[in-house]
């Protein structure tokens, strides 16, 4: 493992994380994106696996879903409020249907020879700025010459009223990947150039687009969406660099093994609570938190530069995470 350094710049509303002296990611909390996120996320060789839009548009990117920024955690129906889809693009007359996650404080910034830790507190608030939930999250960052790891341990505490997470497909830990890591597609789409100009593309150019999902249960491609699994791997290449991203769901999580809200257009998400929406009505959870009660979710994101991990290697990596 390599040394990890964290630097908090309060004025710029960010904590920068480097591994082995190389930029890895930043925890950023500007009010314009409606929730704190990790952005960008880089491989060990410095390649950004996250989409640039809407913060830093790049040529050839899709311009859908402006709320898909970096790596985030939220949900689509919390006491009837949509925290997932909120962004600056929401029309003013519709904003009363959306919730916002507001950064409150950085509790701990810890650098180390083999890992770094960041502890933060956030509030999940209603449109009238009333807090519904307190979120206490610990990020643990680590890596070596080929890999980067993010552990996100998220504790949600209901405040003075019951909180209902009604089953909804929009959740929970999400990552929006770069165009090259999407799965190839032939459907017409809207794309942007580097200046942000939007172009309607009637037929997709899949040159350099090479992503493919596969799950712990052996499911591949678009079929991963709406299935359960301990982990899902997305593998592809950016230029000459093979890259794989594996998202893992901890056995202690509510709803384990999670359903996967993984789309070919680059949304890679694990949804522990959206069972009715993702099982086509066969299951239902509607998870509740009573006042002052808490629930903790643990997820890992493993990013590898170089030859993708085999299924056996992924099983071993998952087992190591599951035993934590």
C-alpha positions in Angstrom: 0.0 0.0 0.0 1.1 3.6 -0.6 0.9 6.6 1.6 -2.3 8.6 1.6 -2.6 12.3 2.2 -5.7 14.4 2.8 -5.8 18.2 2.7 -8.8 20.2 3.7 -9.3 23.6 1.9 -12.3 25.1 3.7 -12.4 28.2 1.6 -12.7 26.1 -1.6 -15.1 23.7 0.1 -13.1 20.6 -0.6 -10.8 17.9 0.8 -8.2 16.7 -1.7 -6.9 13.1 -1.5 -3.6 11.9 -2.9 -2.1 8.4 -2.9 1.6 7.9 -3.4 1.8 11.6 -4.2 -0.7 11.4 -7.1 -4.2 13.0 -7.1 -6.9 10.4 -6.5 -10.2 12.3 -5.7 -11.7 15.2 -3.8 -14.6 15.5 -1.4 -16.4 18.6 -2.6 -19.4 20.3 -1.1 -20.4 23.3 -3.2 -24.1 24.2 -2.7 -24.7 24.1 -6.5 -24.8 20.3 -6.8 -27.3 19.6 -3.9 -25.2 17.0 -2.2 -21.5 16.5 -1.4 -19.7 14.2 -3.8 -16.3 12.7 -4.6 -15.2 14.2 -7.8 -13.2 13.5 -10.0 -12.2 9.9 -9.3 -8.9 8.9 -10.9 -7.1 5.6 -11.5 -3.6 5.1 -10.2 -2.2 6.3 -13.6 -4.2 9.5 -13.4 -7.1 8.8 -15.7 -10.5 10.2 -14.7 -13.1 7.5 -14.6 -15.9 9.9 -13.8 -17.9 11.9 -16.3 -17.0 15.6 -16.5 -20.5 17.0 -17.2 -22.0 19.1 -15.6 -19.0 20.5 -13.7 -16.4 20.1 -16.4 -17.9 19.2 -19.8 -15.7 17.1 -22.1 -16.1 16.6 -25.8 -18.2 13.5 -26.7 -20.0 13.2 -23.4 -23.7 12.7 -22.8 -25.5 15.6 -21.1 -28.3 13.7 -19.5 -29.0 13.5 -15.8 -27.2 16.6 -14.4 -27.6 15.2 -10.9 -25.1 12.4 -11.8 -21.9 14.0 -10.4 -18.9 11.9 -9.4 -19.5 9.4 -6.7 -22.5 10.1 -4.4 -25.0 8.7 -1.9 -28.7 9.6 -1.6 -32.2 8.3 -2.4 -35.2 9.0 -4.5 -38.1 8.9 -2.0 -37.5 10.0 1.6 -40.8 11.1 3.3 -42.0 11.8 -0.2 -39.0 14.0 -1.2 -36.6 13.2 -4.1 -33.0 13.6 -3.0 -31.6 11.6 -5.9 -32.8 13.8 -8.8 -32.2 17.3 -7.3 -29.9 19.7 -9.1 -29.7 23.3 -10.2 -31.7 22.3 -13.3 -34.9 21.8 -11.4 -37.5 24.4 -12.3 -38.3 26.8 -9.4 -42.0 25.8 -9.3 -41.0 22.1 -8.8 -38.4 22.5 -6.1 -40.7 21.8 -3.3 -40.6 18.1 -4.3 -36.9 17.7 -3.8 -34.6 17.3 -0.8 -31.0 18.6 -0.4 -28.0 17.1 1.4 -26.1 19.8 3.1 -22.5 19.5 4.3 -22.2 20.6 7.9 -18.7 19.9 9.0 -15.5 18.0 8.6 -14.9 16.1 11.8 -11.6 14.4 11.0 -8.9 14.4 8.4 -6.3 11.7 8.8 -3.4 10.9 6.5 -1.3 7.7 6.9 1.3 5.4 5.4 -1.3 2.9 4.1 -4.7 4.6 4.4 -6.4 8.0 4.9 -9.6 8.7 6.6 -12.2 11.5 6.3 -15.1 11.8 8.7 -17.9 14.3 7.8 -21.4 15.2 8.9 -24.3 16.2 6.6 -28.0 17.0 7.0 -30.7 15.7 4.7 -33.0 18.7 4.6 -36.5 19.5 3.3 -37.3 22.4 0.9 -38.0 24.6 3.9 -34.5 23.7 5.3 -35.8 21.4 8.1 -33.4 18.5 8.7 -34.9 15.0 8.4 -31.8 13.0 8.8 -28.2 13.5 10.1 -25.6 11.7 8.0 -22.3 10.7 9.6 -20.0 9.3 6.9 -16.4 7.9 7.1 -14.4 7.6 3.9 -11.4 5.3 4.0 -9.0 5.7 1.1 -6.2 3.4 0.2 -4.3 2.1 -2.8 -1.1 0.6 -4.4 0.6 0.8 -7.7 -2.4 -0.5 -9.7 -5.4 -0.1 -7.4 -7.4 2.6 -5.6 -10.0 1.8 -2.9 -12.8 3.9 -1.4 -14.7 2.5 1.6 -17.8 4.6 2.4 -19.4 3.9 5.8 -22.6 5.9 6.0 -24.8 6.2 9.2 -28.2 7.8 8.8 -30.0 9.0 11.9 -33.6 10.0 12.0 -34.1 13.3 13.9 -37.4 14.2 15.5 -39.8 12.3 13.2 -40.2 8.9 11.6 -38.4 8.7 8.2 -39.8 6.4 5.5 -37.6 5.3 2.6 -40.3 4.2 0.2 -39.2 1.7 -2.4 -37.8 3.6 -5.3 -35.4 2.7 -8.1 -33.3 5.9 -7.6 -30.6 5.0 -5.1 -28.3 4.7 -3.3 -24.5 4.8 -3.8 -24.0 6.0 -7.4 -21.1 6.6 -9.8 -21.4 8.2 -13.2 -18.5 7.0 -15.4 -16.7 8.5 -18.4 -18.0 7.9 -21.9 -15.4 5.2 -22.7 -16.6 3.0 -19.8 -20.2 3.1 -20.9 -21.6 0.0 -22.7 -21.8 0.5 -26.5 -25.2 1.7 -27.7 -27.0 2.5 -30.9 -29.8 4.7 -29.6 -29.9 8.4 -30.5 -28.7 10.7 -27.8 -27.7 14.3 -26.9 -24.0 15.0 -26.4 -21.9 18.0 -25.6 -18.7 19.5 -26.9 -15.9 20.8 -24.7 -17.5 24.3 -24.5 -20.9 22.8 -23.4 -22.7 23.2 -26.7 -25.4 20.5 -27.1 -25.7 18.4 -30.3 -28.4 15.8 -31.2 -26.7 12.6 -32.3 -29.1 10.4 -34.3 -26.7 7.5 -34.4 -24.1 6.7 -31.7 -20.4 6.6 -32.4 -19.1 3.7 -30.2 -15.5 4.1 -31.1 -13.5 3.7 -27.9 -16.6 2.8 -25.9 -16.0 -0.6 -24.3 -17.6 -1.0 -20.9 -19.3 -4.3 -19.8 -21.0 -5.1 -16.5 -20.8 -8.4 -14.8 -22.1 -9.4 -11.4 -21.2 -11.8 -8.7 -24.1 -14.0 -9.9 -22.6 -14.3 -13.4 -25.1 -11.8 -15.0 -23.6 -9.6 -17.7 -24.4 -6.4 -19.6 -27.8 -4.7 -19.5 -29.2 -7.8 -17.7 -27.4 -6.7 -14.5 -30.0 -4.0 -13.9 -32.7 -5.0 -11.4 -30.8 -8.1 -10.2 -29.3 -8.8 -6.8 -25.6 -9.4 -6.2 -22.8 -9.0 -3.7 -20.7 -7.1 -6.2 -20.7 -5.8 -9.8 -17.7 -5.2 -11.9 -17.6 -2.7 -14.8 -14.6 -3.3 -17.1 -13.4 -1.4 -20.2 -10.6 0.6 -21.6 -9.8 4.3 -21.8 -7.3 4.7 -24.6 -4.7 2.0 -24.1 -5.4 1.7 -20.3 -7.6 -1.3 -19.2 -9.7 -0.2 -16.3 -12.1 -2.0 -14.0 -14.4 -0.7 -11.3 -16.0 -3.0 -8.8 -18.7 -1.8 -6.4 -19.3 -4.0 -3.3 -22.2 -4.4 -0.9 -21.4 -5.4 2.7 -23.3 -8.4 4.2 -24.4 -6.2 7.2 -26.3 -3.8 4.9 -30.1 -3.6 5.0 -31.3 -5.3 1.8 -28.2 -7.4 1.2 -27.5 -8.6 -1.4 -28.3 -5.3 -2.9 -30.2 -4.7 -6.1 -28.2 -3.0 -8.9 -29.4 0.2 -10.6 -26.6 -0.2 -13.3 -27.3 1.3 -16.7 -25.4 1.0 -19.9 -25.2 4.7 -20.4 -22.8 5.0 -17.5 -24.8 5.1 -14.2 -23.4 2.5 -11.9 -25.3 2.3 -8.6 -26.2 -0.1 -5.8 -29.7 0.3 -4.4 -30.3 -1.5 -1.1 -33.8 -0.1 -0.4 -35.6 0.0 -3.8 -36.8 -3.5 -3.8 -40.4 -3.1 -5.1 -39.2 -0.9 -8.0 -36.3 -3.2 -9.0 -38.1 -6.6 -8.5 -41.0 -5.7 -10.7 -43.3 -5.7 -7.6 -42.3 -9.1 -6.4 -40.7 -7.8 -3.2 -41.3 -4.8 -1.0 -39.3 -3.2 1.9 -40.4 0.4 2.6 -37.6 0.8 5.2 -38.4 3.0 8.2 -36.3 4.8 10.8 -38.0 5.8 14.0 -37.0 9.1 15.7 -33.4 9.0 17.0 -32.8 5.6 15.4 -29.9 4.9 13.0 -28.9 2.6 10.1 -25.4 2.1 8.7 -24.5 1.2 5.1 -21.1 0.0 4.1 -19.9 0.0 0.5 -16.5 -0.4 -1.3 -15.4 0.9 -4.7 -12.3 -0.9 -6.0 -10.7 0.7 -9.1 -8.0 -1.1 -11.0 -5.7 0.0 -13.8 -4.3 -2.8 -15.9 -5.6 -6.3 -16.6 -9.0 -6.8 -15.1 -9.4 -9.0 -12.0 -10.7 -12.5 -12.7 -13.9 -13.7 -11.1 -11.8 -15.7 -8.5 -9.8 -12.5 -7.7 -13.0 -10.5 -7.3 -14.5 -13.1 -5.0 -11.4 -13.0 -2.9 -11.4 -9.2 -2.8 -15.1 -9.2 -1.9 -14.5 -11.7 0.9 -11.8 -9.5 2.4 -14.2 -6.6 2.4 -17.0 -8.7 3.8 -14.9 -9.7 6.8 -14.3 -6.0 7.9 
